[in-house]
Amino acid sequence: MSAIPVNGEIDEALYSRQLYVLGKEAMLKMQHSNVLVVGMRGLGVEIAKNVVLAGVKSLAVYDPEPATLQDLSTQFFLTEADLGKPRDRVSRDKLAELNSYVPVKVLESLQDDRQLLEYEVVVATDTVSLKEKILLNNICHAAGIKFICTETRGLFGSAFVDLGEDFTVIDSTGEEPRTGIVSDIESDGTVTMLDENRHGLEDGNFVKFSEVEGLEKLNDGTLFKVEVLGPFAFKIGSVEKYGKYKKGGSFTEVKVPQKMSFKSLQESLAAPEMLYSDFAKVDRAGQLHLGFQALQRFSDRHNGRLPRPMNDEDAAELVSLTAGLAAEQPDVLGGADAEINENVIKELAYQARGDIPGMVAFFGGFIAQEVLKACSGKFTPLKQYMYFDCLESLPSPEQYPRTEQTTAAINTRYDNQIAVFGLEFQKKITNLTVFLVGSGAIGCEMLKNWALMGLGSGVEGKIIVTDNDSIEKSNLNRQFLFRPKDVGRNKSEVAAEAVSVMNPALKGKIEAKIDKVGPETENIFDDSFWQGLDFVTNALDNVDARTYVDRRCVFYRKALLESGTLGTKGNSQVIIPRLTESYSSSRDPPEKSIPLCTLRSFPNKIDHTIAWAKSLFQGYFADAPENVNLYLTQPNFVEQTMKQSGDVKSVLETIYEALNEKPATFDDCIKWARLEFEKKFNHDVKQLLYNFPRDAKTSSGEPFWSGPKRAPTPLEFDINNDDHFDFIVGGANLRAFNYGLVGDSGTPDKAAYATVLENVKISDFTPRSDIKIQVNDDDPDPNADGLDGIDSLKAFASTLPDPITLTDFRMIPVEFEKDDDTNHHIEFITACSNCRAQNYFIETVDRQRTKFIAGRIIPAIATTTSLVTGLVNLELYKVADGKTDIEQYKNGFVNLALPFFGFSEPIASPKGSYNGKSYDKIWDRFDVQGNVKLSDLIKHFQDKEGLEITMLSYGVSLLYASFFPPKKLKERLNLSITDLVKFITKADVPPHVRTMILEICADDKEGEDIEVPFITIHL
């Protein structure tokens, strides 16, 4: 078995989201790569897990050491029944379950250097000494084998990458090639963008040109190196010899392979190249580079023993060893006069025996991505060292003092965490009650880390996880708690079962729900539920759900841990009551929509043609059948449709066509598809050119077909053109589905299609002078039906078949499904888009790219998920500790493709004031106890707050306004809040509602209208 299915193609159903991260070329290279991971403690198995999920050709593991109880701190594939068994053999079977395409074997020995030649990448983890790493790396470096090593020590971690002296990066960023439309090219090579659209290029990028008039030589595919002059212009060098620019043209970025050279571990130790993981700790990297080497020297001195937790004697020795190394390697700290940071090195000594799930997840995700880079050449690898620490996660020394006694091992699975945080803080973690919203990719990783740290497993602890989704095959590529046998089951239930096996202490302590968290389930997730939580963690994939949970957390003043991924990019955010802003405080700008006139008549890139094709798919096969069924079942459908805005005429025409031209056989469906091809890709284009000939001018005398407007060319149908034929096949089969006819049962027979198509009569095009075409989105639609068109619409409606005569007839609308390759959905949209692209001389794309855009697929890969979840769990310790210093918290931003790490402290929540009193604009509210009368509420605010309420509302209902007439006020003032709401809304307040939010407008003592918090009525 191998990572590649038997047909040699990538299993798109399994790897669909990862494909959009890596691309097909990189995936295929990766799936021909064998990987060896040495060390199967937590860090090694985390790397191996992510590599197997990604789908390398094969994985070998080596770690014959027997599993110990302390390994359970981070090794999620070990159980207590495995103690004493070789770590590699126990891990192998569990790793093999993750991906049936990736065989996993145990390497018997590292003594034979020749066997290393079988592997493209070798990874050494924290079970391998520095001396052994150097020896292993020297062998690999000489043989052209990529070598990576990594280790974590408590809240510290390190990484090193050596991909050889001649490594090629095929795509350094993984971003889509940038494109743009040119407005001018000067003789010195200055290229200016049209309509001040940003080009997005960087110095050193390469571009090619097309459709440039006057400088036709630029269109021959030659690559030009870019010098950026600003956001709207760049330079490519003199083009004077090519002629003079006239008009038109567009550029496309071309990814050019880059060469990189790496030194060996031994060569680079004294003069390391560093990637800074946190720019607030730039000086920390050199300190840790020496400190990690010093740890190895300490271990060598003490027969393999690491410094004891919180032991000052061992810490002092490590400081001394580090100082000695600083003298030997003066360049590491920037010169012989540089000083050792004793506090940091002591902390490294104190934590050297620690093993923390969050750190393991962070480095396990990061290093696994470096392995994939080494295999595929996709993305920029680490050059060459990275150190990372999260000392801010240590608990308060006053509340949780760390001493030799409090950090001593007590023979439990948590000993390696107790070594870092102390026993009392470990108890605190186990007795928390937490809510996880979502159990997909991030949710699985979160639960795994929580199980390892013992979160919620104590007497007073609990984990509630909810997810209303079920498991699909495509989930298995990154949601590692699920197996093929679980497909179709509820995610939350399977995830809860899986982590209860990892840590049996969670049995009975984790509750799985299948309810969506939203307004419709507030009777389930009610006041008592939210009030009983210590904090909340989101593992969601959409903004609306995140925003709702955020609002609940703000209302109940609960900390929220938020995160998300997009391919190799990820972020984490921590939201703390009365300290930070909330998730909803800042939002991404909305996606730019494609102008309608661009979609209808003037596309200039593939995104436009795909959107048009999906719209056509929806209209043909979903909207038309639904309208037909409504017409046949609703007596007043035509009258109601005429009252609505939109293209009423088109709706009625599609009903007329669907009912009067019903296919009797599949051959009729083929004929229909052929006629639609002619209409959409030939006649409609000829009509456009009739309205706007190629030499047409604008009102200002400029060429009409210029800039983003490309003059199209009609297509002549060719059955041997794959896109033309696929349009017919997809269209015919979908049409057949609508009418309940049997379509193709397998691969379409082109000869049979050709026979049918020979008998299709294609009418000659006749231009129509009554058709008008919208040129700009700001212009009114010239074909919209006005009042004058009502009579003609009624007349046309009268020609529709009588529904009474069709009582037994119904059509079957299509529901778009992107992941079923047999349903012709993506086939039709791809062919339709590509035919339109051919009309407009736009470069076509394959099914995979079309599926990505049309299906709005979010790219995802297990490596990023692992790393981001690690960051979240490092913040979790701070939340559990109740830290009130905002500078101790970190929001994280990462891009593993570059690689880039950025951290910032959260933005503080904004403050406001009224009548000399300050309040938090996000987290504060007026709390009113009891179901008070409206009059008492008004008096309370006058007497206690100095505020005159001018308006009061509950949801969309206005309860009170100072401008109400006396009679209206009188009938409301003596009502309680719940009775007042019932009086206005004509509905009782639901019995599960124990708190009511009232929005308030008020004047202060000076009579000024001011902003104040909302009111919470506690019933």
Order of alpha helices (4+ residues) and beta strands (2+ residues): alpha-alpha-beta-alpha-beta-alpha-beta-beta-alpha-beta-beta-beta-beta-beta-beta-beta-beta-beta-beta-beta-alpha-beta-alpha-alpha-alpha-alpha-beta-alpha-alpha-beta-alpha-beta-alpha-beta-alpha-beta-alpha-beta-beta-alpha-alpha-alpha-alpha-alpha-alpha-alpha-alpha-alpha-alpha-alpha-alpha-alpha-beta-beta-beta-beta-beta-alpha-beta-beta-alpha-alpha-beta-beta-beta
